[in-house]
Structures are given as C-alpha cells and as structure tokens.
Amino acid sequence: MKAIEEQEVQSRVDKAATLINDSSKTIYTFLGPIATAVTAFYFSGLGSSSKTNDENSENEKNE
C-alpha cells in the first residue's frame, strides 16, 4: 500500500515538473523580446534626453 502511495506522489511530482518546465519555456519566449524592447526604449529615451539637455545648455550659453 505504501509503495502505491509513493508511486502516486512521484507521478504527481513528475507531472508538476513537466508543467513548470513547459510553462517556463513559454514565459521566456515572450520575456526576451519584451526585455529587449524595454531596454531599447529606455536607452533611446536616455539618448534623446541627453541631446535635449545639450541643446538647452548651448542655448543658455548663447544668450
């Protein structure tokens, strides 16, 4: 009886591990492009912010 319970527990653990593995593959498939897009957006905004600050500094010097 105990061996049957252990087999049932092991079967459930194996199913859970498989489910988590499959879910993580799906999540990482979407996470990579999202992280890339957010990073690109951040650095793009940072670059344009720096250009705006440089232009403002030049305008203040000229006045």
C-alpha positions in Angstrom: 0.0 0.0 0.0 2.8 2.4 0.9 4.6 1.7 -2.4 1.5 2.6 -4.3 1.2 5.9 -2.5 4.9 6.7 -3.2 4.4 5.9 -6.9 1.3 8.3 -6.9 3.3 11.0 -5.3 6.2 10.5 -7.6 3.8 10.6 -10.6 2.3 13.9 -9.4 5.7 15.4 -8.9 6.8 14.4 -12.3 3.7 15.9 -13.9 4.2 19.1 -11.9 7.8 19.4 -13.0 6.8 18.8 -16.6 4.1 21.5 -16.4 6.5 24.0 -14.8 9.2 23.3 -17.5 6.7 23.8 -20.3 5.4 27.0 -18.7 8.9 28.4 -18.3 9.7 27.8 -21.9 6.6 29.8 -22.9 7.3 32.6 -20.5 10.9 33.0 -21.6 9.8 33.0 -25.2 7.9 36.2 -24.5 10.2 37.7 -21.9 13.2 38.0 -24.2 11.7 40.3 -26.8 9.8 42.3 -24.1 13.1 42.9 -22.2 14.8 43.9 -25.4 12.1 46.4 -26.4 12.1 47.9 -22.9 15.8 48.3 -22.9 15.9 49.8 -26.3 13.1 52.2 -25.4 15.0 53.3 -22.2 18.3 53.9 -23.9 16.5 55.7 -26.8 14.8 58.0 -24.3 18.0 58.5 -22.4 19.8 59.5 -25.6 17.2 62.0 -26.7 17.0 63.4 -23.2 20.8 63.9 -23.3 20.5 65.7 -26.6 17.8 68.0 -25.3 19.9 68.9 -22.3 22.9 69.6 -24.5 20.8 71.8 -26.8 19.4 73.7 -23.7 22.9 74.2 -22.4 24.1 75.6 -25.8 21.1 78.0 -25.9 21.8 79.3 -22.4 25.5 79.9 -23.3 24.4 81.9 -26.4 22.1 84.1 -24.5 
